[in-house]
């Protein structure tokens, strides 16, 4: 995986605070600076009360490896090791290394131990990332034995990998006959990273971000592409890869981080014994020097491919100004400028939103915007995308003028208050991946020798910030003057589409290929062919994975841990109460049925959801409304929902989900904001609506190259169930095209007339149920507040007739059949039909999906199909689609709506992948798998089923889909019971050709074979 880390202030707390005293954090306070433990010396012990943790900083005596432990009463323990990787060319060496070290190591020489461990563990997270200047390997798990197993595998992979030549070919790049078994077929480039990066750079936003970084920091490691430039990747040799490993993957260049309630000593001992004891200290020389400052600003221009789905084809230019800021190891300065950035760009009250977004010069901010602390020196960028070329000078002028205005006028006090409130909520909100958030939060600054403990002391920074404002009322304005107005190290980068972009890229690749081929002798070609066959043989070999540690079925809890909920009501509306350790926050949900909405309006529902909380309501215009939401809540949102029934494939619930959170003290304010939205939402501001529509359409268009598999899957499922059809309406290509059409309308009056009609049907307490998660102490107060909210909105209560006659009711509380119910649509006469759809897209890679209609969640075969999907992915499809096919990812999954789904992600192949899916079914039917394979598939399902759930989300599955703990428990028992015979049986009964209806969809580049085939619909 490759990503550009964004150092946002995004800290989420986790499920502690239930007990008043955090025992793991308390124990850790007993360490003393200077204490020696297993080859390490403790340097600092610091309590961080805001985050309920104790930080222990250590160094490894012999190698100088750095170590940070965050002791916290959280069972979702995390480990991560970070290496500073500072490449000097764009061959993608750190990225290819990240992939190849995971292909086998000294103690675990089997192919791909990393992917194999996914099925032998109960990990809650396993991954690896290549950033611009570091590579990080994190995992988390709630099981102590599993932690030790994974730690062994990770340490061995990182410090003692095999780095075989074959691994380099498979993961990096290679020349190979197009058909590996046919020496007369043409030679082509293959390799997982090679294809992955082609996919990454099919995303124009990524192209822009990459160029911007390269050009703003032109003198060292940030001037190259750490993930790999597709045309430069083939310059990398295996020798260079091994060399890079030797110099960068060394403990003297490493930072270890552990988090959670497991004892520190045990981690230190294992890390010392299994890895560090075999090293001596080196001087890694991986420092990134400061970027020399420019004496005058620069301008540059780049091109990209045109976007067929962009909301306005005539306006596809981007422009932004990017400023080089200070060193990120200065914690307080980084904190200050990141807050400053929020004040400048975030929300409709910010100066840049007013100056750039509202005049509608572009469709949205440029893809890179705001503060970025992922490089040694931070940057700030501001600009637009989706603009016309002739507006270039105007945009530059506005940016400069807005900076002047800020220096002149500063910020309203209330906005600063709202921002500090947001930080308070972020620190209190309990999430499930707190360890991982911390690891990412400290990574960049620590990587450049900043103090990670200081970064965690957020309250100190907040206090210092408030003090600075008191001492100097112009504190922020002075910063703007210094960092922006007077800063000569700034780059103005524009990007415009080039019709011939893809063609030029393809041509450049072809030329590179031909140069490589021309240098080959006949014997070289023969060798390439033979190596291709060797690789194929190695990929097809059955692996002996017995060297890898594994959990056993008996390590899995036989029972689910139940979540208690109480059913009640407020003003006649059913309410589910769930008591949780929410750390002073209240979470509110409401599901509003869509059953009475005329069907022709359903396409508008996502648009309605995205604007209903942003156009103003009651006495508040949209700016005041946004301000109140920031001051009083942790956010308010509305989203469309399609909830398939658990017992019947042709039944589903449709609605919109309201969600918000707030600090306990703000409960009345939060409900007041909802009341205003119910009673008097504003819809008539066409200008405001247009801004929201443009941004939404742009966001959808940008998301396709990243989430193409989701769109392929949604389309493939469209004709298989009624719920699948509605999913396509709400979130598929149909919705993307609809929003594009709306964004292109010159007159939005018709939309403005439609929104209030939708509101009448949706925001109706008669069709509503609510859920609240809060602490036991706050329950009765919340209930009373909710009661008064329902009273306030009672005027919207109206009995309306459902559009469809066939409504089926399900009791909310299974023990009270006669109580309140969910109302589901039941389309008994639904006829699933076979359909193959191809969407031609401006990408060099494909997203392929095939879906088969099977059985709903409560059916006895559902568990077998779930296990089968996991097993086919691990034992067959991964090898065929990723290893042999060169796609970034691919597999099968079983969905709650009864759809058995095959998919591939960033795939160089299209119809060949469809036949790999089919061969996977034949493989499953012939049953060549062992009990161990079945157990592994079950383990990987349980690690998902038992993933931690945040206090905010407990009981929400039950609230939405009516799936009770009892139903979960019987599903669990079925999973345990799945046998070899069951798996072969379901493969035969459901997945064989002609057994059940299936749908197919591909998003990808122009495809001659599909065009000629009349069985495809080409869009
Ligand atoms: Zn990757």
Boltz pocket constraint, residues with backbone or C-beta under 6 A from the ligand:
constraints:
  - pocket:
      binder: B
      contacts: [[A, 1], [A, 2], [A, 95], [A, 99], [A, 193], [A, 196]]
      max_distance: 6.0
